[in-house]
Amino acid sequence: MRTRHWTGATVVIAALIGVGCSDAGTSASTDQTMVSAAFQDQIGAMGDMDFGASGAVATATLAGSPSAILADTAIVPGFWGRERVVPGGPRPILTKDIVVQGDTAWVTRGAQYQGIFLTDTSDDGVFNPTSKPLADGAAQKAVLVRRSGERHGWKLVSLSPVDWTTTAEDRRTVAIQQVQVYRNGALKLQIDNPDSLFDVDTSCPHFHVGDTVTVVAQVGNTTGGDFTPATFVFLHVRHADPNDVDWRRVKMNDQGDGTWKRTFIVRHSGRDRLIVDALDAATIVLGTPDNYRANEWGIPYVIE
């Protein structure tokens, strides 16, 4: 089970600089500012710390969706979802650490949320979702190198997925263990650890409109309980609906071997993340118990 230690509420920006040298300190501060600006410019929506439509929404039925959502003792509600930032509630805590050493910069960023998970478990034709507490956070790492000719003077070269998991360590019983992304049958990226960095130029999936994208996720769940299946896995995408560029959540197909699979057609150009979203069955099936357990990985991509 992965362990994460969250930083405090203050934003920390650190640099390795010479002691007692004001010029070096000024230069390091300028580097931090330029690195932060370059990172934001170059990552864009690929690094957003939230995803999906806010609130309880219906799961989409794009081409290739499972024909039914009934699985033994667990039924996915017609409407469910998250509000990580509740109007009038706690604001997210955002952190960004930047370490500059010579011509290389390391960025570690995170977010913590205290929101709600909504699920409409009553199949009565009335939209009346119940809610439960949702406390989780996101983390991502990146590496930039100093490069003349680049805007702000820095180039993003390595990136990790965005990893969302529950704040309480004893709730981290659902864990994505691997994600593979295929383009037209060819493996483009495999992630075995959300902390691992991949090369942005050579490994970040690049698609074209009309490509067939297949996502395969391996997920473990040690929560226990009586629901079958014990785990539900969904895929959130923004460029798969021919009618609009907007978040669509689709159910992934259980392969029966600890993996879930989903294929979609790329419909629009752009850059963003596809999100593998794994939840314990009790989280989504039971309306009010304080039992939120989930893990999501955000995989950046570019569509040309």
N, C-alpha and C positions, 0 to 999 in steps of 0.2 A: 504494500500500500504506500503510495507516495505521501510524503509529509511536506507541508509548506508552512513557513513561519512568516506571518504578515508583518510589515513594518508599521510604524506608528502613523498618527494622523497627519503629521507634517510632511511636506514634500521635501526630499533631500536631494541635492545635486552635489556630487562629489567629484574632485579632480585630483590627480597625482601631480603636485607642483612642487617646485623648489621652496625651501623654507627661507623666509627673510628676504625675498626678492619681490618687490611690488610689481615690477614689470612682468615677471612670470605670472603673478597672480592675476594681473589684468588680462594677459594673453589667455590664460586658462579660462577665465570668465567669458571672454569673447568666444573661445572655442566651444564652450558649453552652449552658449546662445545659438551659435551657428549650427552645431550638431542637432539641437532640438528643432530648429527651423527646418533643416534638411530632412530630418526623420519624418516630420509631419507632412512635408511636401511630397515625399517619395512614397510613403506608405499609404496615405490617403485612407479610403474606407477599408482597406485590407487590415487595418489595426484597430478598428472601432471596438470599444470595450462592452458594447451591448449589441443585441441582435434580435431579429424577429419582430413581429407586430406586438405592441404592448397590450396586455390584457388577455381575456379569454377569447380565443378565435377558433374557427373551424380548421381542421386539418384538410389540406388541399387534396384534390383528386386529379393530379396531372396524369398524363399517359404513363402507364406502368405501375400505378398504385395497386396495392393489394385489393382484391375484390371484397374482402370483409375485414372487420376489425374485431370480430369475436374470437377469443382464444381461451377455451376452457373456462376458468373461473374469473378471468380478468377481461373487462371491456373498457376500451378507451372511450372516454366521454366525447360527445360531439363537439364541445367547446372547452378549451382549457388554455392556460398560458401563464405568463409571468408579468408582473409589474415590479421591476427592480428598483425603480424610483417612483414612490407613491406621492402624489400631490399632497403637500403639507407634511410629509414624513421626513425621515432622515435623508440627508443628501449623501451621495456617494463620496467616499474618501479616495482620492486619486493620488498616486505616487509616481514619481519619475526620478530614477537615479542615473546620472551620467558620469562616467569615469573616462577621462581623456588621458592617454599616455602616448606621447609622441604623435604619430600620424594615425592612431587607431582610437576609436571611441566605443565604449560598451554602454548600451542603454538597457535598463531594467525598469519596466513600468508595471503598475498594478492598479486595481480598483477593488473596493469593498462595498457591498450593497446590503441594505436591510429593507427588503421589499416584501411582496406577497406572491404566493402561488395560487392561481384561481382554477377551479375545476367545477364544471356543471355536471354533477353526477346523477341528477334526476332526469330521466328520459320522459318528460311530461310536456314537451313542447313549449315550455316557458324558460326564457333565458334568466336564470337565477343562480349564478355560480357562487359557491362558497370559497372562502380563502383560508390560507394557513401561512405562517411565517416563512419567509425565504431569506436566509442569510448566506451569501456566497461572495465570491470574488473572482477576479480575472488576473492573469499574469502573462507577460510576454517579454522576450529578450530580443536584442538586435545588436549588430555590429556595423559601424560605419568606418570608412577610411578617408583620409584627407586626399582630395583630388582636385587639381586645378581645372578650371573650365566648368565644374559643376556649380549649379546655383547654391549659394551658401558655402561652397568649398568642400563639401563632404558628400560621399556616396554610400548609400545603403547597400551592403554586400551580403549580410547574413541575417536571418530572421527565424524566429521560432513560431509555432502556432500560438494562438491565444487559448489559454487553458482556464476554464471556469470550473470551480469546485466549491463544495460547502466550506464555510468558515470553521465549523466545529470538526475537529479531526475524527471524532467518533462517528460522525455522519458520513464519512468518506468511504462508504461501502460499495458504491457503484463506481467503477473505474474503466474508462476507455484504455485499452492496452495497445491498440495498433489501428492506424487508418491508412488505407491504400487508395490512391486516386488514379484511375485509368482514363486515358483519352483514346477513343476508337480502338479499344482492346489492348493498348500498350500502357504498361505501368509508367506513370510519370513521377510519382512521389510516394514514398512510404515513410510514415512517422511511427516510431516505436516508443517515443518518450516526448511529452509536450515541452520539456525543457531543452530538447535538442535543436541546434541551429541548422538550417539548410541554406545553400547558396541561392540568392535571389535571382541571379541571372540564369543559372543552369538548371535549378531544381524547382523553382516556383512554377506550378502548372500554368502553361499558356494554352488557351483554347481558341477556337474559331467558331463563329456562328454556324450552327449545323452539326457540330461535333457531338458525339455520344460520350457522355461522361458517366463512369461507373465508380461508385464509392463503396468500399468494403471496410467495415469496422469490426474489430474484435473487442468484446466488452465482458468484463467480469462483474459479478454481484455476490457479495457475501452477506447481504442483509438478513436473509432467511425470511420465513413467512410461508403462508399457505397459497399464495396466488400463483396461477399458471397462465401465461408465462411470468417469470419473476421480474423480467426486464422488458421495457419498451424502448426502442431506438427510433429516432426521427432524424430527418435531414432538412435543414433550413437552407434555402437557395433564393437568390434574387433575380436570376437571369434565365429561368426555366419556363416561365409562363409566356406564351406567344402574344398575349394581350397587354402585358404591362411589365415594367421592371419594378418589382416589389417583393417583399419577403413572402415566400410560400413555404409552409411546413408540410412535408410529405413523410409518410410512414415507411421505414426501411423494412425489408423482408428478412425475417428470421430464417437463417440457413440450417438451423438445428445443430450446429457445431460450435456455438459460441460466437458466431459471426453474423452480421447483418449486412445486407446488400441493397443498393439502390442505383438505378440508372435513370438519367434524364438527358434531354436534348438541349443544347445551348441555343437560346433564342435571341439574345441581344449581346452587344459588345459592352465592355466595361471592366472594372476591377473591384473585387470585394473579397468576401470569405464565404466558403460553404461551411456549415456548422453541423457536426455530428452531435446529437443530443440524446444522451442515455439517461433513463430515469428508472428508479425502482417502481414496481407495479403499484405498491401501496401508496406511493406519493401521488400518483395520478388517479387512482381508482377511489381512494377514500377522501372525502371532501374536507373535513375539518381537523383531523389529528395533526399535531406538530411533528411531521415525519418527512420533511423535505430531504431527499437524497437524489443527487443527480451529478453528472459530469458532462461537460461539453468541450469539444475541441474545435477551434476555428482555423480552417486551412485557407491561406490566401491564394488567390488566383488572378490571372489577367486574361481577358477575352479580347481578341484583336479582330 
